[in-house]
Amino acid sequence: MRALVLTLLVALGACATQLPQVVTRDGGVFDIRYDNRLQTTQEADLRADRHCGGPAAFETEQTGFDGLSYRTYRCRER
């Protein structure tokens, strides 16, 4: 039984989404979801810039019900 539980936990861990993660939204904005205990705002900013393929404009930040931080961005026009 323990081996089964351990196998399931390892499988779930392998499926976990890497943070910081892009969360798309309507209206031309997107969120970067990250754990502020493990990642910095600079890491979230870099992930946003990569998503845009250039500089992203930060708009707001909030903490979600899941305890993770969500920074909202908009891609800047080039």
mmJSON file of the N, C-alpha and C atoms, coordinates in Angstrom:
{"data_MODEL":{"atom_site":{
"group_PDB":["ATOM","ATOM","ATOM","ATOM","ATOM","ATOM","ATOM","ATOM","ATOM","ATOM","ATOM","ATOM","ATOM","ATOM","ATOM","ATOM","ATOM","ATOM","ATOM","ATOM","ATOM","ATOM","ATOM","ATOM","ATOM","ATOM","ATOM","ATOM","ATOM","ATOM","ATOM","ATOM","ATOM","ATOM","ATOM","ATOM","ATOM","ATOM","ATOM","ATOM","ATOM","ATOM","ATOM","ATOM","ATOM","ATOM","ATOM","ATOM","ATOM","ATOM","ATOM","ATOM","ATOM","ATOM","ATOM","ATOM","ATOM","ATOM","ATOM","ATOM","ATOM","ATOM","ATOM","ATOM","ATOM","ATOM","ATOM","ATOM","ATOM","ATOM","ATOM","ATOM","ATOM","ATOM","ATOM","ATOM","ATOM","ATOM","ATOM","ATOM","ATOM","ATOM","ATOM","ATOM","ATOM","ATOM","ATOM","ATOM","ATOM","ATOM","ATOM","ATOM","ATOM","ATOM","ATOM","ATOM","ATOM","ATOM","ATOM","ATOM","ATOM","ATOM","ATOM","ATOM","ATOM","ATOM","ATOM","ATOM","ATOM","ATOM","ATOM","ATOM","ATOM","ATOM","ATOM","ATOM","ATOM","ATOM","ATOM","ATOM","ATOM","ATOM","ATOM","ATOM","ATOM","ATOM","ATOM","ATOM","ATOM","ATOM","ATOM","ATOM","ATOM","ATOM","ATOM","ATOM","ATOM","ATOM","ATOM","ATOM","ATOM","ATOM","ATOM","ATOM","ATOM","ATOM","ATOM","ATOM","ATOM","ATOM","ATOM","ATOM","ATOM","ATOM","ATOM","ATOM","ATOM","ATOM","ATOM","ATOM","ATOM","ATOM","ATOM","ATOM","ATOM","ATOM","ATOM","ATOM","ATOM","ATOM","ATOM","ATOM","ATOM","ATOM","ATOM","ATOM","ATOM","ATOM","ATOM","ATOM","ATOM","ATOM","ATOM","ATOM","ATOM","ATOM","ATOM","ATOM","ATOM","ATOM","ATOM","ATOM","ATOM","ATOM","ATOM","ATOM","ATOM","ATOM","ATOM","ATOM","ATOM","ATOM","ATOM","ATOM","ATOM","ATOM","ATOM","ATOM","ATOM","ATOM","ATOM","ATOM","ATOM","ATOM","ATOM","ATOM","ATOM","ATOM","ATOM","ATOM","ATOM","ATOM","ATOM","ATOM","ATOM","ATOM","ATOM","ATOM","ATOM","ATOM","ATOM","ATOM","ATOM","ATOM"],
"id":[1,2,3,4,5,6,7,8,9,10,11,12,13,14,15,16,17,18,19,20,21,22,23,24,25,26,27,28,29,30,31,32,33,34,35,36,37,38,39,40,41,42,43,44,45,46,47,48,49,50,51,52,53,54,55,56,57,58,59,60,61,62,63,64,65,66,67,68,69,70,71,72,73,74,75,76,77,78,79,80,81,82,83,84,85,86,87,88,89,90,91,92,93,94,95,96,97,98,99,100,101,102,103,104,105,106,107,108,109,110,111,112,113,114,115,116,117,118,119,120,121,122,123,124,125,126,127,128,129,130,131,132,133,134,135,136,137,138,139,140,141,142,143,144,145,146,147,148,149,150,151,152,153,154,155,156,157,158,159,160,161,162,163,164,165,166,167,168,169,170,171,172,173,174,175,176,177,178,179,180,181,182,183,184,185,186,187,188,189,190,191,192,193,194,195,196,197,198,199,200,201,202,203,204,205,206,207,208,209,210,211,212,213,214,215,216,217,218,219,220,221,222,223,224,225,226,227,228,229,230,231,232,233,234],
"type_symbol":["N","C","C","N","C","C","N","C","C","N","C","C","N","C","C","N","C","C","N","C","C","N","C","C","N","C","C","N","C","C","N","C","C","N","C","C","N","C","C","N","C","C","N","C","C","N","C","C","N","C","C","N","C","C","N","C","C","N","C","C","N","C","C","N","C","C","N","C","C","N","C","C","N","C","C","N","C","C","N","C","C","N","C","C","N","C","C","N","C","C","N","C","C","N","C","C","N","C","C","N","C","C","N","C","C","N","C","C","N","C","C","N","C","C","N","C","C","N","C","C","N","C","C","N","C","C","N","C","C","N","C","C","N","C","C","N","C","C","N","C","C","N","C","C","N","C","C","N","C","C","N","C","C","N","C","C","N","C","C","N","C","C","N","C","C","N","C","C","N","C","C","N","C","C","N","C","C","N","C","C","N","C","C","N","C","C","N","C","C","N","C","C","N","C","C","N","C","C","N","C","C","N","C","C","N","C","C","N","C","C","N","C","C","N","C","C","N","C","C","N","C","C","N","C","C","N","C","C","N","C","C","N","C","C"],
"label_atom_id":["N","CA","C","N","CA","C","N","CA","C","N","CA","C","N","CA","C","N","CA","C","N","CA","C","N","CA","C","N","CA","C","N","CA","C","N","CA","C","N","CA","C","N","CA","C","N","CA","C","N","CA","C","N","CA","C","N","CA","C","N","CA","C","N","CA","C","N","CA","C","N","CA","C","N","CA","C","N","CA","C","N","CA","C","N","CA","C","N","CA","C","N","CA","C","N","CA","C","N","CA","C","N","CA","C","N","CA","C","N","CA","C","N","CA","C","N","CA","C","N","CA","C","N","CA","C","N","CA","C","N","CA","C","N","CA","C","N","CA","C","N","CA","C","N","CA","C","N","CA","C","N","CA","C","N","CA","C","N","CA","C","N","CA","C","N","CA","C","N","CA","C","N","CA","C","N","CA","C","N","CA","C","N","CA","C","N","CA","C","N","CA","C","N","CA","C","N","CA","C","N","CA","C","N","CA","C","N","CA","C","N","CA","C","N","CA","C","N","CA","C","N","CA","C","N","CA","C","N","CA","C","N","CA","C","N","CA","C","N","CA","C","N","CA","C","N","CA","C","N","CA","C","N","CA","C","N","CA","C","N","CA","C","N","CA","C","N","CA","C","N","CA","C"],
"label_alt_id":[null,null,null,null,null,null,null,null,null,null,null,null,null,null,null,null,null,null,null,null,null,null,null,null,null,null,null,null,null,null,null,null,null,null,null,null,null,null,null,null,null,null,null,null,null,null,null,null,null,null,null,null,null,null,null,null,null,null,null,null,null,null,null,null,null,null,null,null,null,null,null,null,null,null,null,null,null,null,null,null,null,null,null,null,null,null,null,null,null,null,null,null,null,null,null,null,null,null,null,null,null,null,null,null,null,null,null,null,null,null,null,null,null,null,null,null,null,null,null,null,null,null,null,null,null,null,null,null,null,null,null,null,null,null,null,null,null,null,null,null,null,null,null,null,null,null,null,null,null,null,null,null,null,null,null,null,null,null,null,null,null,null,null,null,null,null,null,null,null,null,null,null,null,null,null,null,null,null,null,null,null,null,null,null,null,null,null,null,null,null,null,null,null,null,null,null,null,null,null,null,null,null,null,null,null,null,null,null,null,null,null,null,null,null,null,null,null,null,null,null,null,null,null,null,null,null,null,null,null,null,null,null,null,null],
"label_comp_id":["MET","MET","MET","ARG","ARG","ARG","ALA","ALA","ALA","LEU","LEU","LEU","VAL","VAL","VAL","LEU","LEU","LEU","THR","THR","THR","LEU","LEU","LEU","LEU","LEU","LEU","VAL","VAL","VAL","ALA","ALA","ALA","LEU","LEU","LEU","GLY","GLY","GLY","ALA","ALA","ALA","CYS","CYS","CYS","ALA","ALA","ALA","THR","THR","THR","GLN","GLN","GLN","LEU","LEU","LEU","PRO","PRO","PRO","GLN","GLN","GLN","VAL","VAL","VAL","VAL","VAL","VAL","THR","THR","THR","ARG","ARG","ARG","ASP","ASP","ASP","GLY","GLY","GLY","GLY","GLY","GLY","VAL","VAL","VAL","PHE","PHE","PHE","ASP","ASP","ASP","ILE","ILE","ILE","ARG","ARG","ARG","TYR","TYR","TYR","ASP","ASP","ASP","ASN","ASN","ASN","ARG","ARG","ARG","LEU","LEU","LEU","GLN","GLN","GLN","THR","THR","THR","THR","THR","THR","GLN","GLN","GLN","GLU","GLU","GLU","ALA","ALA","ALA","ASP","ASP","ASP","LEU","LEU","LEU","ARG","ARG","ARG","ALA","ALA","ALA","ASP","ASP","ASP","ARG","ARG","ARG","HIS","HIS","HIS","CYS","CYS","CYS","GLY","GLY","GLY","GLY","GLY","GLY","PRO","PRO","PRO","ALA","ALA","ALA","ALA","ALA","ALA","PHE","PHE","PHE","GLU","GLU","GLU","THR","THR","THR","GLU","GLU","GLU","GLN","GLN","GLN","THR","THR","THR","GLY","GLY","GLY","PHE","PHE","PHE","ASP","ASP","ASP","GLY","GLY","GLY","LEU","LEU","LEU","SER","SER","SER","TYR","TYR","TYR","ARG","ARG","ARG","THR","THR","THR","TYR","TYR","TYR","ARG","ARG","ARG","CYS","CYS","CYS","ARG","ARG","ARG","GLU","GLU","GLU","ARG","ARG","ARG"],
"label_asym_id":["A","A","A","A","A","A","A","A","A","A","A","A","A","A","A","A","A","A","A","A","A","A","A","A","A","A","A","A","A","A","A","A","A","A","A","A","A","A","A","A","A","A","A","A","A","A","A","A","A","A","A","A","A","A","A","A","A","A","A","A","A","A","A","A","A","A","A","A","A","A","A","A","A","A","A","A","A","A","A","A","A","A","A","A","A","A","A","A","A","A","A","A","A","A","A","A","A","A","A","A","A","A","A","A","A","A","A","A","A","A","A","A","A","A","A","A","A","A","A","A","A","A","A","A","A","A","A","A","A","A","A","A","A","A","A","A","A","A","A","A","A","A","A","A","A","A","A","A","A","A","A","A","A","A","A","A","A","A","A","A","A","A","A","A","A","A","A","A","A","A","A","A","A","A","A","A","A","A","A","A","A","A","A","A","A","A","A","A","A","A","A","A","A","A","A","A","A","A","A","A","A","A","A","A","A","A","A","A","A","A","A","A","A","A","A","A","A","A","A","A","A","A","A","A","A","A","A","A","A","A","A","A","A","A"],
"label_entity_id":["1","1","1","1","1","1","1","1","1","1","1","1","1","1","1","1","1","1","1","1","1","1","1","1","1","1","1","1","1","1","1","1","1","1","1","1","1","1","1","1","1","1","1","1","1","1","1","1","1","1","1","1","1","1","1","1","1","1","1","1","1","1","1","1","1","1","1","1","1","1","1","1","1","1","1","1","1","1","1","1","1","1","1","1","1","1","1","1","1","1","1","1","1","1","1","1","1","1","1","1","1","1","1","1","1","1","1","1","1","1","1","1","1","1","1","1","1","1","1","1","1","1","1","1","1","1","1","1","1","1","1","1","1","1","1","1","1","1","1","1","1","1","1","1","1","1","1","1","1","1","1","1","1","1","1","1","1","1","1","1","1","1","1","1","1","1","1","1","1","1","1","1","1","1","1","1","1","1","1","1","1","1","1","1","1","1","1","1","1","1","1","1","1","1","1","1","1","1","1","1","1","1","1","1","1","1","1","1","1","1","1","1","1","1","1","1","1","1","1","1","1","1","1","1","1","1","1","1","1","1","1","1","1","1"],
"label_seq_id":[1,1,1,2,2,2,3,3,3,4,4,4,5,5,5,6,6,6,7,7,7,8,8,8,9,9,9,10,10,10,11,11,11,12,12,12,13,13,13,14,14,14,15,15,15,16,16,16,17,17,17,18,18,18,19,19,19,20,20,20,21,21,21,22,22,22,23,23,23,24,24,24,25,25,25,26,26,26,27,27,27,28,28,28,29,29,29,30,30,30,31,31,31,32,32,32,33,33,33,34,34,34,35,35,35,36,36,36,37,37,37,38,38,38,39,39,39,40,40,40,41,41,41,42,42,42,43,43,43,44,44,44,45,45,45,46,46,46,47,47,47,48,48,48,49,49,49,50,50,50,51,51,51,52,52,52,53,53,53,54,54,54,55,55,55,56,56,56,57,57,57,58,58,58,59,59,59,60,60,60,61,61,61,62,62,62,63,63,63,64,64,64,65,65,65,66,66,66,67,67,67,68,68,68,69,69,69,70,70,70,71,71,71,72,72,72,73,73,73,74,74,74,75,75,75,76,76,76,77,77,77,78,78,78],
"pdbx_PDB_ins_code":[null,null,null,null,null,null,null,null,null,null,null,null,null,null,null,null,null,null,null,null,null,null,null,null,null,null,null,null,null,null,null,null,null,null,null,null,null,null,null,null,null,null,null,null,null,null,null,null,null,null,null,null,null,null,null,null,null,null,null,null,null,null,null,null,null,null,null,null,null,null,null,null,null,null,null,null,null,null,null,null,null,null,null,null,null,null,null,null,null,null,null,null,null,null,null,null,null,null,null,null,null,null,null,null,null,null,null,null,null,null,null,null,null,null,null,null,null,null,null,null,null,null,null,null,null,null,null,null,null,null,null,null,null,null,null,null,null,null,null,null,null,null,null,null,null,null,null,null,null,null,null,null,null,null,null,null,null,null,null,null,null,null,null,null,null,null,null,null,null,null,null,null,null,null,null,null,null,null,null,null,null,null,null,null,null,null,null,null,null,null,null,null,null,null,null,null,null,null,null,null,null,null,null,null,null,null,null,null,null,null,null,null,null,null,null,null,null,null,null,null,null,null,null,null,null,null,null,null,null,null,null,null,null,null],
"Cartn_x":[0.82,0.0,0.87,1.912,2.806,3.463,3.847,4.487,3.526,2.261,1.255,1.083,0.992,0.844,2.064,3.244,4.469,4.508,4.119,4.088,3.112,1.945,0.957,1.462,2.125,2.667,3.744,4.6,5.642,5.006,3.974,3.287,2.623,1.991,1.368,2.407,3.524,4.597,5.138,5.202,5.696,4.729,3.459,2.446,2.301,2.917,2.757,3.257,2.532,2.894,4.039,4.996,6.129,5.679,6.126,5.857,7.135,7.076,5.888,5.218,3.886,3.076,2.21,2.029,1.159,-0.284,-1.178,-2.613,-3.28,-3.785,-4.372,-5.761,-6.098,-7.394,-7.939,-9.175,-9.783,-9.3,-9.467,-9.167,-7.716,-6.942,-5.553,-4.596,-5.043,-4.165,-3.931,-2.913,-2.614,-2.004,-2.099,-1.518,-0.297,0.637,1.729,1.459,1.244,0.981,2.299,2.6,3.853,3.705,4.595,4.629,5.647,5.165,6.085,7.005,6.818,7.763,8.96,8.775,9.825,10.373,9.564,9.988,9.881,10.628,10.617,9.735,9.41,8.651,9.471,10.794,11.648,11.514,11.4,11.203,9.857,8.839,7.525,7.599,8.304,8.459,9.174,10.223,10.951,10.072,9.252,8.336,7.316,6.845,5.898,6.558,7.795,8.518,8.705,9.027,9.185,7.866,6.783,5.465,5.137,5.503,5.205,6.205,7.362,8.409,9.013,8.909,9.396,8.895,8.99,8.603,7.103,6.777,5.389,5.144,3.943,3.568,2.818,3.373,2.739,1.527,0.424,-0.78,-1.16,-1.375,-1.786,-1.22,-1.338,-0.964,-1.983,-2.304,-3.21,-2.846,-3.342,-3.149,-4.428,-4.299,-5.459,-5.898,-7.063,-7.592,-6.672,-5.806,-4.874,-3.596,-3.507,-2.329,-1.193,-1.362,-0.329,-0.555,0.503,0.416,0.13,-0.657,-1.009,-0.659,0.28,0.641,0.033,-0.735,-1.41,-0.562,-0.433,0.383,-0.395,0.137,-0.332,0.923,0.925,2.07,2.081,3.249,3.386,3.452,2.853,2.926,4.32,4.767,6.113,6.037],
"Cartn_y":[-1.191,0.0,1.264,1.259,2.425,2.67,1.594,1.728,2.357,1.987,2.559,4.053,4.424,5.839,6.629,6.105,6.78,6.939,5.91,5.976,7.044,7.121,8.135,9.544,9.731,11.051,11.478,10.565,10.872,11.228,10.492,10.772,12.144,12.49,13.808,14.916,14.705,15.695,15.932,14.902,15.036,15.835,15.83,16.559,18.007,18.368,19.719,20.764,21.86,22.951,23.75,24.087,24.894,26.336,26.923,28.332,29.113,30.34,31.127,30.672,30.799,30.293,31.408,31.385,32.348,31.862,32.765,32.49,33.527,33.099,34.047,34.478,35.724,36.307,37.057,37.474,38.283,39.721,40.46,41.887,42.232,41.293,41.594,41.584,41.098,41.013,39.546,39.314,37.969,38.085,37.016,36.956,36.055,36.385,35.47,34.979,33.684,33.07,32.556,32.917,32.461,32.377,31.639,31.487,32.482,33.526,34.574,34.126,32.911,32.374,31.738,31.377,30.678,31.463,32.368,33.162,34.645,35.436,36.887,37.554,38.817,39.572,39.742,39.796,39.911,38.67,37.49,36.267,36.298,36.809,36.943,37.935,39.048,40.05,39.46,38.686,38.06,37.069,36.32,35.371,36.128,37.267,38.087,38.622,39.093,39.595,38.493,37.284,36.156,35.835,35.898,35.625,36.63,37.889,38.946,38.979,38.389,38.513,39.902,40.567,41.938,42.419,43.716,44.226,44.115,43.704,43.631,44.769,45.313,46.394,45.796,45.986,45.514,46.387,45.753,46.504,46.374,45.156,44.966,43.657,43.499,42.236,41.927,40.644,40.209,38.794,38.391,37.028,36.255,35.09,34.269,33.408,32.78,31.896,30.708,30.414,29.295,29.671,30.935,31.396,31.843,31.739,32.166,33.621,34.268,35.653,35.674,36.65,36.844,38.274,38.426,39.743,39.87,40.934,41.152,42.057,41.664,42.39,42.572,43.457,43.656,43.789,43.15,43.288,44.705,45.323,46.661,46.554,47.528,47.559,47.975,47.388,47.733,48.64],
"Cartn_z":[0.0,0.0,0.0,0.819,0.865,-0.485,-1.151,-2.464,-3.465,-3.393,-4.289,-4.028,-2.774,-2.416,-2.871,-2.651,-3.071,-4.588,-5.303,-6.768,-7.24,-6.623,-6.991,-6.701,-5.584,-5.249,-6.232,-6.622,-7.608,-8.945,-9.34,-10.607,-10.573,-9.476,-9.351,-9.383,-8.747,-8.76,-10.154,-10.953,-12.323,-13.187,-12.83,-13.601,-13.149,-12.068,-11.524,-12.514,-12.594,-13.493,-12.899,-13.735,-13.301,-13.073,-12.014,-11.729,-11.959,-12.355,-12.662,-13.953,-13.986,-15.093,-15.671,-16.996,-17.676,-17.583,-17.176,-17.136,-18.031,-19.18,-20.128,-19.666,-20.007,-19.65,-20.851,-20.764,-21.817,-21.722,-22.798,-22.781,-23.023,-23.56,-23.886,-22.711,-21.564,-20.4,-20.053,-19.257,-18.773,-17.395,-16.638,-15.299,-15.319,-14.458,-14.143,-12.726,-12.603,-11.3,-10.755,-9.503,-8.899,-7.387,-6.775,-5.32,-4.789,-4.116,-3.666,-2.533,-2.045,-1.064,-1.756,-3.054,-3.792,-4.971,-5.533,-6.683,-6.348,-7.092,-6.897,-7.947,-7.695,-8.695,-9.967,-9.846,-11.029,-11.915,-11.303,-12.083,-12.806,-12.133,-12.774,-13.93,-13.722,-14.786,-16.004,-15.769,-16.877,-17.635,-16.907,-17.562,-18.408,-17.925,-18.686,-19.952,-19.84,-21.014,-22.055,-21.605,-22.538,-23.227,-22.473,-23.046,-24.149,-23.938,-24.91,-26.06,-25.871,-26.882,-26.876,-25.776,-25.58,-24.232,-23.988,-22.673,-22.4,-21.189,-20.729,-19.742,-19.764,-18.847,-17.657,-16.465,-15.234,-14.932,-14.489,-14.146,-12.678,-12.184,-10.79,-10.249,-8.929,-8.285,-7.213,-7.074,-6.018,-5.599,-4.438,-3.964,-4.229,-4.836,-5.164,-3.997,-4.154,-3.116,-2.865,-3.84,-3.718,-2.974,-2.533,-1.806,-2.699,-4.01,-4.951,-5.344,-5.771,-6.23,-7.722,-8.136,-9.544,-9.921,-10.853,-11.375,-12.765,-12.979,-14.259,-15.134,-16.401,-17.376,-18.67,-19.494,-20.863,-21.721,-22.884,-23.784,-24.35,-24.349,-24.926,-26.433,-27.097,-28.56,-28.966,-30.079,-30.55,-31.735],
"occupancy":[1.0,1.0,1.0,1.0,1.0,1.0,1.0,1.0,1.0,1.0,1.0,1.0,1.0,1.0,1.0,1.0,1.0,1.0,1.0,1.0,1.0,1.0,1.0,1.0,1.0,1.0,1.0,1.0,1.0,1.0,1.0,1.0,1.0,1.0,1.0,1.0,1.0,1.0,1.0,1.0,1.0,1.0,1.0,1.0,1.0,1.0,1.0,1.0,1.0,1.0,1.0,1.0,1.0,1.0,1.0,1.0,1.0,1.0,1.0,1.0,1.0,1.0,1.0,1.0,1.0,1.0,1.0,1.0,1.0,1.0,1.0,1.0,1.0,1.0,1.0,1.0,1.0,1.0,1.0,1.0,1.0,1.0,1.0,1.0,1.0,1.0,1.0,1.0,1.0,1.0,1.0,1.0,1.0,1.0,1.0,1.0,1.0,1.0,1.0,1.0,1.0,1.0,1.0,1.0,1.0,1.0,1.0,1.0,1.0,1.0,1.0,1.0,1.0,1.0,1.0,1.0,1.0,1.0,1.0,1.0,1.0,1.0,1.0,1.0,1.0,1.0,1.0,1.0,1.0,1.0,1.0,1.0,1.0,1.0,1.0,1.0,1.0,1.0,1.0,1.0,1.0,1.0,1.0,1.0,1.0,1.0,1.0,1.0,1.0,1.0,1.0,1.0,1.0,1.0,1.0,1.0,1.0,1.0,1.0,1.0,1.0,1.0,1.0,1.0,1.0,1.0,1.0,1.0,1.0,1.0,1.0,1.0,1.0,1.0,1.0,1.0,1.0,1.0,1.0,1.0,1.0,1.0,1.0,1.0,1.0,1.0,1.0,1.0,1.0,1.0,1.0,1.0,1.0,1.0,1.0,1.0,1.0,1.0,1.0,1.0,1.0,1.0,1.0,1.0,1.0,1.0,1.0,1.0,1.0,1.0,1.0,1.0,1.0,1.0,1.0,1.0,1.0,1.0,1.0,1.0,1.0,1.0,1.0,1.0,1.0,1.0,1.0,1.0,1.0,1.0,1.0,1.0,1.0,1.0],
"B_iso_or_equiv":[0.0,0.0,0.0,0.0,0.0,0.0,0.0,0.0,0.0,0.0,0.0,0.0,0.0,0.0,0.0,0.0,0.0,0.0,0.0,0.0,0.0,0.0,0.0,0.0,0.0,0.0,0.0,0.0,0.0,0.0,0.0,0.0,0.0,0.0,0.0,0.0,0.0,0.0,0.0,0.0,0.0,0.0,0.0,0.0,0.0,0.0,0.0,0.0,0.0,0.0,0.0,0.0,0.0,0.0,0.0,0.0,0.0,0.0,0.0,0.0,0.0,0.0,0.0,0.0,0.0,0.0,0.0,0.0,0.0,0.0,0.0,0.0,0.0,0.0,0.0,0.0,0.0,0.0,0.0,0.0,0.0,0.0,0.0,0.0,0.0,0.0,0.0,0.0,0.0,0.0,0.0,0.0,0.0,0.0,0.0,0.0,0.0,0.0,0.0,0.0,0.0,0.0,0.0,0.0,0.0,0.0,0.0,0.0,0.0,0.0,0.0,0.0,0.0,0.0,0.0,0.0,0.0,0.0,0.0,0.0,0.0,0.0,0.0,0.0,0.0,0.0,0.0,0.0,0.0,0.0,0.0,0.0,0.0,0.0,0.0,0.0,0.0,0.0,0.0,0.0,0.0,0.0,0.0,0.0,0.0,0.0,0.0,0.0,0.0,0.0,0.0,0.0,0.0,0.0,0.0,0.0,0.0,0.0,0.0,0.0,0.0,0.0,0.0,0.0,0.0,0.0,0.0,0.0,0.0,0.0,0.0,0.0,0.0,0.0,0.0,0.0,0.0,0.0,0.0,0.0,0.0,0.0,0.0,0.0,0.0,0.0,0.0,0.0,0.0,0.0,0.0,0.0,0.0,0.0,0.0,0.0,0.0,0.0,0.0,0.0,0.0,0.0,0.0,0.0,0.0,0.0,0.0,0.0,0.0,0.0,0.0,0.0,0.0,0.0,0.0,0.0,0.0,0.0,0.0,0.0,0.0,0.0,0.0,0.0,0.0,0.0,0.0,0.0,0.0,0.0,0.0,0.0,0.0,0.0],
"pdbx_formal_charge":[null,null,null,null,null,null,null,null,null,null,null,null,null,null,null,null,null,null,null,null,null,null,null,null,null,null,null,null,null,null,null,null,null,null,null,null,null,null,null,null,null,null,null,null,null,null,null,null,null,null,null,null,null,null,null,null,null,null,null,null,null,null,null,null,null,null,null,null,null,null,null,null,null,null,null,null,null,null,null,null,null,null,null,null,null,null,null,null,null,null,null,null,null,null,null,null,null,null,null,null,null,null,null,null,null,null,null,null,null,null,null,null,null,null,null,null,null,null,null,null,null,null,null,null,null,null,null,null,null,null,null,null,null,null,null,null,null,null,null,null,null,null,null,null,null,null,null,null,null,null,null,null,null,null,null,null,null,null,null,null,null,null,null,null,null,null,null,null,null,null,null,null,null,null,null,null,null,null,null,null,null,null,null,null,null,null,null,null,null,null,null,null,null,null,null,null,null,null,null,null,null,null,null,null,null,null,null,null,null,null,null,null,null,null,null,null,null,null,null,null,null,null,null,null,null,null,null,null,null,null,null,null,null,null],
"auth_seq_id":[1,1,1,2,2,2,3,3,3,4,4,4,5,5,5,6,6,6,7,7,7,8,8,8,9,9,9,10,10,10,11,11,11,12,12,12,13,13,13,14,14,14,15,15,15,16,16,16,17,17,17,18,18,18,19,19,19,20,20,20,21,21,21,22,22,22,23,23,23,24,24,24,25,25,25,26,26,26,27,27,27,28,28,28,29,29,29,30,30,30,31,31,31,32,32,32,33,33,33,34,34,34,35,35,35,36,36,36,37,37,37,38,38,38,39,39,39,40,40,40,41,41,41,42,42,42,43,43,43,44,44,44,45,45,45,46,46,46,47,47,47,48,48,48,49,49,49,50,50,50,51,51,51,52,52,52,53,53,53,54,54,54,55,55,55,56,56,56,57,57,57,58,58,58,59,59,59,60,60,60,61,61,61,62,62,62,63,63,63,64,64,64,65,65,65,66,66,66,67,67,67,68,68,68,69,69,69,70,70,70,71,71,71,72,72,72,73,73,73,74,74,74,75,75,75,76,76,76,77,77,77,78,78,78],
"auth_comp_id":["MET","MET","MET","ARG","ARG","ARG","ALA","ALA","ALA","LEU","LEU","LEU","VAL","VAL","VAL","LEU","LEU","LEU","THR","THR","THR","LEU","LEU","LEU","LEU","LEU","LEU","VAL","VAL","VAL","ALA","ALA","ALA","LEU","LEU","LEU","GLY","GLY","GLY","ALA","ALA","ALA","CYS","CYS","CYS","ALA","ALA","ALA","THR","THR","THR","GLN","GLN","GLN","LEU","LEU","LEU","PRO","PRO","PRO","GLN","GLN","GLN","VAL","VAL","VAL","VAL","VAL","VAL","THR","THR","THR","ARG","ARG","ARG","ASP","ASP","ASP","GLY","GLY","GLY","GLY","GLY","GLY","VAL","VAL","VAL","PHE","PHE","PHE","ASP","ASP","ASP","ILE","ILE","ILE","ARG","ARG","ARG","TYR","TYR","TYR","ASP","ASP","ASP","ASN","ASN","ASN","ARG","ARG","ARG","LEU","LEU","LEU","GLN","GLN","GLN","THR","THR","THR","THR","THR","THR","GLN","GLN","GLN","GLU","GLU","GLU","ALA","ALA","ALA","ASP","ASP","ASP","LEU","LEU","LEU","ARG","ARG","ARG","ALA","ALA","ALA","ASP","ASP","ASP","ARG","ARG","ARG","HIS","HIS","HIS","CYS","CYS","CYS","GLY","GLY","GLY","GLY","GLY","GLY","PRO","PRO","PRO","ALA","ALA","ALA","ALA","ALA","ALA","PHE","PHE","PHE","GLU","GLU","GLU","THR","THR","THR","GLU","GLU","GLU","GLN","GLN","GLN","THR","THR","THR","GLY","GLY","GLY","PHE","PHE","PHE","ASP","ASP","ASP","GLY","GLY","GLY","LEU","LEU","LEU","SER","SER","SER","TYR","TYR","TYR","ARG","ARG","ARG","THR","THR","THR","TYR","TYR","TYR","ARG","ARG","ARG","CYS","CYS","CYS","ARG","ARG","ARG","GLU","GLU","GLU","ARG","ARG","ARG"],
"auth_asym_id":["A","A","A","A","A","A","A","A","A","A","A","A","A","A","A","A","A","A","A","A","A","A","A","A","A","A","A","A","A","A","A","A","A","A","A","A","A","A","A","A","A","A","A","A","A","A","A","A","A","A","A","A","A","A","A","A","A","A","A","A","A","A","A","A","A","A","A","A","A","A","A","A","A","A","A","A","A","A","A","A","A","A","A","A","A","A","A","A","A","A","A","A","A","A","A","A","A","A","A","A","A","A","A","A","A","A","A","A","A","A","A","A","A","A","A","A","A","A","A","A","A","A","A","A","A","A","A","A","A","A","A","A","A","A","A","A","A","A","A","A","A","A","A","A","A","A","A","A","A","A","A","A","A","A","A","A","A","A","A","A","A","A","A","A","A","A","A","A","A","A","A","A","A","A","A","A","A","A","A","A","A","A","A","A","A","A","A","A","A","A","A","A","A","A","A","A","A","A","A","A","A","A","A","A","A","A","A","A","A","A","A","A","A","A","A","A","A","A","A","A","A","A","A","A","A","A","A","A","A","A","A","A","A","A"],
"auth_atom_id":["N","CA","C","N","CA","C","N","CA","C","N","CA","C","N","CA","C","N","CA","C","N","CA","C","N","CA","C","N","CA","C","N","CA","C","N","CA","C","N","CA","C","N","CA","C","N","CA","C","N","CA","C","N","CA","C","N","CA","C","N","CA","C","N","CA","C","N","CA","C","N","CA","C","N","CA","C","N","CA","C","N","CA","C","N","CA","C","N","CA","C","N","CA","C","N","CA","C","N","CA","C","N","CA","C","N","CA","C","N","CA","C","N","CA","C","N","CA","C","N","CA","C","N","CA","C","N","CA","C","N","CA","C","N","CA","C","N","CA","C","N","CA","C","N","CA","C","N","CA","C","N","CA","C","N","CA","C","N","CA","C","N","CA","C","N","CA","C","N","CA","C","N","CA","C","N","CA","C","N","CA","C","N","CA","C","N","CA","C","N","CA","C","N","CA","C","N","CA","C","N","CA","C","N","CA","C","N","CA","C","N","CA","C","N","CA","C","N","CA","C","N","CA","C","N","CA","C","N","CA","C","N","CA","C","N","CA","C","N","CA","C","N","CA","C","N","CA","C","N","CA","C","N","CA","C","N","CA","C","N","CA","C","N","CA","C","N","CA","C","N","CA","C"],
"pdbx_PDB_model_num":[1,1,1,1,1,1,1,1,1,1,1,1,1,1,1,1,1,1,1,1,1,1,1,1,1,1,1,1,1,1,1,1,1,1,1,1,1,1,1,1,1,1,1,1,1,1,1,1,1,1,1,1,1,1,1,1,1,1,1,1,1,1,1,1,1,1,1,1,1,1,1,1,1,1,1,1,1,1,1,1,1,1,1,1,1,1,1,1,1,1,1,1,1,1,1,1,1,1,1,1,1,1,1,1,1,1,1,1,1,1,1,1,1,1,1,1,1,1,1,1,1,1,1,1,1,1,1,1,1,1,1,1,1,1,1,1,1,1,1,1,1,1,1,1,1,1,1,1,1,1,1,1,1,1,1,1,1,1,1,1,1,1,1,1,1,1,1,1,1,1,1,1,1,1,1,1,1,1,1,1,1,1,1,1,1,1,1,1,1,1,1,1,1,1,1,1,1,1,1,1,1,1,1,1,1,1,1,1,1,1,1,1,1,1,1,1,1,1,1,1,1,1,1,1,1,1,1,1,1,1,1,1,1,1]
}}}
